[in-house]
Amino acid sequence: MADKLKMTRSSGNVFADLGFPPAEAQNLLLRTTLMIAIEKFIADNDLSQRAAAARLGVTAPRLNDLLRGKIEKFSLDALVTMLARVGLRVELKVSRAPARRKAA
């Protein structure tokens, strides 16, 4: 008989689920969200990497790093600045974090 697959409910933050410390997991999630917004902007506007880089105010190699998901190369500040350059506004909401689950 096959073993049953055990499912664990996500916390809503894949980085926390992977075991990153809470502060780092939150930062990674925010940066990922902004990187996805930049990728969506590029796709929605059918921009070449060269054109997108010019509009975002970065070099083509820097944009390529973003599109390849090299999250470690981008700060929140840099990503917010890129989005502002193309007329997009980033909104931030602060709320109390849910209670942390205890390990069984």
C-alpha positions as CSV (number, residue, x, y, z in Angstrom):
1,M,0.0,0.0,0.0
2,A,1.3,3.4,-0.9
3,D,2.1,5.9,1.8
4,K,-0.3,8.7,2.2
5,L,0.9,12.1,1.1
6,K,1.2,14.5,4.1
7,M,0.1,18.0,3.3
8,T,1.0,21.1,5.3
9,R,-1.0,24.3,5.1
10,S,1.1,27.2,3.8
11,S,1.7,30.2,6.0
12,G,1.2,32.4,3.0
13,N,4.9,33.1,2.7
14,V,6.8,30.4,0.8
15,F,10.1,31.7,2.2
16,A,8.9,31.2,5.8
17,D,7.6,27.8,4.8
18,L,11.1,27.0,3.6
19,G,12.6,27.8,6.9
20,F,14.0,31.3,6.5
21,P,13.9,33.5,9.6
22,P,10.8,35.6,9.8
23,A,12.4,39.0,9.0
24,E,14.3,37.6,6.0
25,A,11.2,35.7,4.8
26,Q,9.2,38.9,4.8
27,N,11.9,40.8,3.0
28,L,12.2,38.1,0.4
29,L,8.5,38.0,-0.2
30,L,8.3,41.8,-0.6
31,R,11.2,41.8,-3.1
32,T,9.7,38.9,-5.0
33,T,6.3,40.7,-5.3
34,L,8.0,43.8,-6.6
35,M,10.1,41.9,-9.1
36,I,7.0,40.1,-10.4
37,A,5.3,43.6,-10.8
38,I,8.3,44.7,-12.9
39,E,8.2,41.6,-15.1
40,K,4.4,42.1,-15.5
41,F,4.9,45.7,-16.5
42,I,7.5,44.7,-19.2
43,A,5.2,41.9,-20.5
44,D,2.0,44.1,-20.5
45,N,3.8,46.8,-22.4
46,D,5.5,44.4,-24.8
47,L,8.9,45.9,-24.2
48,S,12.2,44.5,-25.3
49,Q,14.8,44.1,-22.5
50,R,16.7,47.1,-23.9
51,A,13.6,49.4,-24.0
52,A,12.5,48.2,-20.5
53,A,16.0,48.8,-19.0
54,A,16.0,52.3,-20.4
55,R,12.5,53.1,-19.0
56,L,13.4,51.5,-15.6
57,G,16.7,53.5,-15.4
58,V,18.9,50.4,-15.2
59,T,21.4,48.7,-17.5
60,A,20.3,45.8,-19.7
61,P,22.6,43.3,-17.7
62,R,20.9,44.6,-14.4
63,L,17.5,44.0,-15.9
64,N,18.6,40.6,-17.0
65,D,19.5,39.7,-13.4
66,L,16.0,40.7,-12.3
67,L,14.4,38.7,-15.0
68,R,16.5,35.7,-14.1
69,G,15.2,36.0,-10.5
70,K,18.5,37.0,-8.9
71,I,16.7,38.4,-5.9
72,E,19.9,38.8,-3.8
73,K,21.0,41.6,-6.2
74,F,18.0,43.8,-5.5
75,S,17.0,45.8,-2.5
76,L,13.5,47.0,-1.8
77,D,14.7,50.5,-2.4
78,A,16.0,49.7,-5.8
79,L,12.9,47.9,-6.9
80,V,10.6,50.7,-5.6
81,T,12.7,53.2,-7.5
82,M,12.4,51.2,-10.8
83,L,8.6,51.0,-10.4
84,A,8.3,54.7,-9.7
85,R,10.3,55.5,-12.8
86,V,7.7,53.8,-15.0
87,G,4.8,55.5,-13.2
88,L,3.8,52.7,-10.8
89,R,3.2,53.3,-7.1
90,V,4.0,50.8,-4.4
91,E,1.7,50.8,-1.4
92,L,2.6,49.2,1.9
93,K,0.3,47.8,4.5
94,V,1.6,47.0,8.0
95,S,-0.3,44.6,10.2
96,R,0.3,42.3,13.2
97,A,1.9,39.0,12.2
98,P,0.0,35.8,12.9
99,A,1.2,33.8,15.9
100,R,4.0,31.5,15.0
101,R,3.2,27.8,15.1
102,K,5.2,25.6,17.5
103,A,7.0,22.7,16.1
104,A,5.4,19.3,16.9
